[in-house]
Amino acid sequence: MAQDSQQDPLLRQLARREIYIERQFRGLYAQVRAIDALTGLEVAVTTPSNAAQFDQNRLALRKLGQALVAQGHLVLDDRDQKKFASSDKADDVSKNTSVPLPRGGFYT
């Protein structure tokens, strides 16, 4: 994951934080939780149980990173924000029609 975090600015920022990852298997699916130790923010993703552990971790970490950015706990610098926007394959951020995340609480 060290090589992948060099390319992704969000994962590079998360590498400096203490994060706990928990995995629960439920039949054909696995629920992966990522918890930031500093803020207590927790996110969960559901993946196929036979998916690679690396991919499960990366998905949970990216979701946690996006939640931390939305809450204002994690700030990317200008050059990282440009890379982050282009890595999400969004042509124009102003065209984003998704509902904004609520402030406070846990994201599951």
N, C-alpha and C positions, 0 to 999 in steps of 0.2 A: 504494500500500500504506500510505501514511502515514495516510490517512483510516480505513482498516480497522483499523490498529493502535491508533487512539484508542479504539475500541469494545471490543477484545479485550485484557484485561489481560495475558494470556500473551504476545501479540505485542508489546505495549508494553514488557514487560520484556526481551524478546529484542532489541528495537531498540537497546538500550544495549550489546549484546555484539557482538563481531566473529565473524561466521558466514560460512563458505564454502559455496557451493552448486555442486554439480557435476551435470551432466545427461548421460546416455548414452542414445542411441536404439538400440533393438533391434527392428527391424521395426515392428510395430504398437504397441509399448510403449516407454515411456521410464522409465528408472530415475533418480530424483532423490535425491541424497545431500546432507544438511546436516551440516556439521561445525562444532562449537564450537571456536574457536581457543584459548580459555583452558584447557578441560578435555580437549580432544582427543576428546570424545564424538561419535560419528558415527551417524546414522540414515539409512535408505534407504526410499523408497517407490516403488512401481511404479504408473505411471499410463498411460492411453492416450496415445500420442504426439501426437494431435491436440488434447489438452486445452490450455486456456489456460495460458500460462507463469505467470501470476499465481496460478492455482489450484494448480498443481504446487508452486510455492514455498511457498504458504500451508500446504499439507498437510504438506510436509517440515518447515517451521518449527514447526508445532504439534506434530508428533511429537517433534521435538528438544526443544521446551519441556517436554513431558510427561516425557520421559526425564530432563531436567535436574532437574525437580521431584522425580521419584521417587528420584534419586540424592542429592538434598539440595544440589545446586549452585545452585539457583534457588529463592528463597523469595518467595512472593506474600504481600502483607499481607492482613489480615482482610477488608477490603472487596473486594479483588480475588479472594480465594478464593470469596466468595459469588457474585460475577459469573461466575467461572470454572466453578463447579459448576452454575450455572443455564444457562450457555452450552452445556454438554455434554448438556443435556436429560435429566439424571438426576434423577428425583423424590426418591430417597433414596440417599445415598452408602453407607449401611450395607447396602443390597441388592446392592451390586456383587459379582458372582460371578466376576469375571475373576481370572486367576492373577497374583500380584504379580510385578513385574519383578525379575530377579536383580540383586544389587549387583555393580558392577564390570564391566569389559569393554565391548564395543561392541554396539549394537543394530542389527541389520540386518533 
